[in-house]
Amino acid sequence: MENILDRIVAHKRLEVDRRRAQHSVEALMDSAGYGLQRRSLCKAIENSKDFGIIAEFKRKSPSQQDINLAADPVVVARGYVEAGAAAISCLTDVQFFGAKPDDIDRVRAAVEVPIIRKDFIIDRYQVHEARAMGADAILLIATCLSAAQLDELAEEAGELGMQVVCEVHDEDEVAKISPSVDIIGVNNRDLGTFKVDISRSLELEPILPPGILRISESGIEDPQSIVKLRREKFRGFLIGTYFMRQADPGQACADFIRKTHTIHDTYKDAIA
């Protein structure tokens, strides 16, 4: 039976073909965003004093439907950065996640932190698109790609000056990880069923390649989870739905970071 991810990827193939017919790679290379200087996502996470939070902008999702349809990406992104977010993840899928074509361009112009283009990237054309949008990094989802495809797209992104987050959610996908990726993200959400289990990060961490930055993604709503995952070598945390469904996502991010500091400091004192 076809699952949600299969439908998204099938639509994405049609979408990419249509956009490539409208704008060639050469046209993308001539765009203003293509020439912008890239910022290091790895450094932003490693240097963060506020737990390497990657705050996400999205309006809806197949699992949540309408999350925050009226949200303004500039207002939300600035609120996130003021709260202490290390980076911004911006959904660019229109059909399933409600993105608008200029969301990421507007976010890039509004904030100075690294921006991840989050989409279902299956074609090198999308990597060039990401650079034209001004993205500093892209997400590659292992479950959508073969090991060879993942390696090819990661290399392409690296050549274009962007860093790569490789998203995995089971042992088979860990085996696909390319040496060309910069960050491994463990997705706590099963992309076939969209069910969430935060213990997935803890289960996969021991088999992840050593020496590469790790982040945990999806389903993180409790500051206690951040403290627990940091003890298990995770240094970044992608949080979207929890912030976006609040009336003020930036304030929600600020409150979350403040509570995490309180729990973290209490834990440090307890073991001192």
N, C-alpha and C positions, 0 to 999 in steps of 0.2 A: 504494500500500500504506500502511495506517495505521501511523504510527510511535508511539513511546512518548509523545511530547508530545500527539499527537492523543487518545490514550486518557486521558491525565491531564486534559486540558481538558474532554473529554466527561463524565468522571466529576465534574469540578468543577462543571459546570452543574447536574447533578442534586443534588449536595451543597449548593450554595448555595440552590437552591429549597427543599430540605428544611429547612435551618436557618432560612430566612426565614419559613417557615410555623410554626416553633416559637418564634422570637423576632423580633418586629418591630424595625424601626429605632428606634422610640420606646422599646422595652424596652432596647435597647443604650444609648441615650442616658441612661437612668436608672441604668446600672451604675456602680459605684465607679471602675472603670478609666477610664471616659470622661472623668471630671473631673480626672484627674491632669495635672500640668504636663508639657509636652513638653520634651525636651532636644535640642539641635542636633547632628545627625550631622555636618554640614559643619564646625562649629567643632571638634568632637572630633577629626576627621581632620586638619584644618589645624593644630591645636595639639599634635598628638601628637609626642612625642619618640622614639617607638618605631615609626616607619614607617607609622602609620595602619592598623595591623592590625585588620581586622574578623574576629573569630574566630567561627566558626559552630558551633551546636549542632544535631546531627542524629543519628538512630539508624541510619537506613538510606537507601538511594536506589535507583532503578531500575537504575543502572549498577553499584553496589557491593553491592547487597542488604544483608546484615547488616553494619553497620559497628561499632556499639557499642550493642546493644539494651538493656543494663542501665544505661546512663549516667544519672546523676542531673543534671538541668539546673541545679540550684542549685550543686552541687559543681563542675560543669564551668565554669559562668559565673563563679563566684568565682575559680576557678583562672586563668581567662583574664584577668580584670581585674588580679589580683595580678601576672600575667606582664607586663602592660603593654598589653593590647589596648585600642584606642581605642573600640571598640563591639562589640556582640554581634549576630550574625544568628541568628534562631531560626526554624527550620522549623516550620510549623503544619499541614502536610498529613499527615493521618492515614493514608490509604490507601496511598500510595506511599513516604512518608518516615518512617512510624512515629511521628509526633508523638502526644503525649497532649494532650487538650483544655486542660489547665491549664499546659502547659510555659512558655509565654511570660509568663503571669501570675506564675508562680513566679520566673522569671528577673528580671522587672521589680521584684519585691519584694526581690530579693537583691542587686542591683548598682545603681550610680549612673550607669553609662555609657549612652549611647543604645542602643536596641534596635530592630532592623529586623525587621518581620514579613516573613518570606520564604515566599511561597506563589505559587500561580498565580492572580493576582487578575484577574478578568474582569468584575466587577460592582461597582457602587458600594456594595452591601450589605457587601461584604468590606472596603471602606475604613472604614465605620463599625464593623465588627467589630474591625478593627485598632486603632482608637482605644479601643474598649471593653476590649481586651486590655492597653492601656497602651503600645502601640508608639509609638515616636518617629518612625519612618519606615517606609515600605513599599517593596517591590520591584515594579516593573511591568516585565513581560517583553515586549519589543517584538514578538517573533515570535508571541505569543499574541493580539495586539491590532492593530486598524487604527490609523492615525494619529489619527483622530477619537476612538476609544475611549481611546487613550493620553492624549490631551489632556484629555478629560472626567474621567478618573479622577485624573490628576495635579492638575487644578484642584480636584476634590473633596477630595483629601488636603490640599492647601494651605489650603483654607478650614477644614479641621478641625485645622489647626496641625501637621500632620505633613510631614516632608520626603520627597522621592521620589527613589529610585534607579531610573533607566531602564536596563534591561539590553539590550544589543545584541550581535550577534555576526556581522553582515555589513553590507555597504554599503547594502543596501535598508532595513535596520532603522535605520541611522543617519539616513536620510531621514525617518523617522517621529518623530524626537525632538521632543517638545513644549517650547515655551519655559517651561512651568510646572514642568519637572523641575529638581531641585537638583543631582543628581549623575548622571554617566554611568558605567555599569559595563560594561566589555567582558568578555563571557563567553568564556573560552577553550574552553568545551565546546560542541560542536554538540548542541543539544537534540533534534534528530531522531535522531541516532545515538549520542549521549553520548560520542563520541570527543573527546579533548582535544589542543589544540595551542596552546601558550603564545605562539607568534609572532603569533597573531590580534590580541592587544592592540597589538603594535608595528605591524602592518599597518594597523589602523583608526585609530590615534591621529591621523595627519595630517589625516583628513577629519572629525574630531569638531568640533563647534561650539567656537570659541575662548572662553576665559574661564569655562569651567564645570569644576568639580572632576571629576577622572577617577579611577576605581578599576579595578583588574584583578581578575577573579574566576575561580576554578576552576583546578585543575591546578598550583597553585603549591606546590612541595615543596622547592625549593632556595633558600636565602637569596640566592644569587647572582642569581636572577631578580628579586628585589626591588630590588637595587642597579641592575640593568640597566633595569628598568621606571621607576624613579625618574628616571633620566637622560632618559627619554622622556616626562616630565610627569605620570606617574601618582603620585598622592599617597596612595592607599589600596589595600589588598589584602585581598580576602575569601578566607579559608582555612578550610576545614571538614574535608573528608575526611582530610587529612594529620594534623591534630591528633586528630580523633575516633577514628581507628583505633589510636592509641597507648593504652597502659594508663592513663596519666595525661595527658589532653589539656592541662590547664593547664601541667604541667611541659614538655610538648612545645612549647607556645607560648612559654614562657620560654626554652627552649633555642634555639628558632628565632630569636627576637628577639636573643638574645645573639650568635649566630653572624652574624646580619645586621649588627649593629653592628661586629663585628670586620672583616668584609669591606668594609663601607662606610668605616670609618676607614682601612683599608689602601689603598683606592682613592683616598681624599682625599689621603693622604700621597704616593701615587705621582704625582699630577698637580700637587702643590703646587710 
